[in-house]
Amino acid sequence: MNTALGAVSATFMSLTLVALAHPNATIRARAERLLRLLFRAR
């Protein structure tokens, strides 16, 4: 279970990093907000 959760969070992180490099500002802002929520939850 723990490894599956780790894989999911790793995939999510890489997807978010890709979104942060996205030329579209809306998608970038959304990814930034997701990252902030993620780190606040921890």
C-alpha positions in Angstrom: 0.0 0.0 0.0 2.7 2.4 1.0 4.7 1.8 -2.3 1.6 2.4 -4.3 1.0 5.7 -2.5 4.6 6.7 -3.1 4.3 5.9 -6.8 1.1 8.0 -7.1 2.7 11.0 -5.3 5.8 10.7 -7.4 3.7 10.7 -10.6 1.7 13.6 -9.3 4.9 15.6 -8.6 6.3 15.0 -12.0 3.0 15.9 -13.7 2.9 19.1 -11.6 6.5 20.0 -12.5 5.6 19.5 -16.2 2.5 21.8 -15.7 4.7 24.4 -14.0 6.8 24.5 -17.2 3.7 24.8 -19.3 3.4 28.0 -21.5 -0.2 28.4 -20.5 -0.3 30.7 -17.4 -3.6 29.3 -16.2 -2.3 25.7 -16.1 0.9 27.0 -14.4 -1.1 28.8 -11.7 -3.3 25.8 -11.1 -0.2 23.6 -10.7 1.3 26.1 -8.3 -1.9 26.1 -6.2 -1.9 22.3 -6.2 1.7 22.2 -5.0 0.9 24.7 -2.2 -2.1 22.6 -1.0 0.0 19.4 -1.2 2.8 20.9 1.0 0.3 22.4 3.4 -1.4 19.0 3.9 1.9 17.4 5.0 
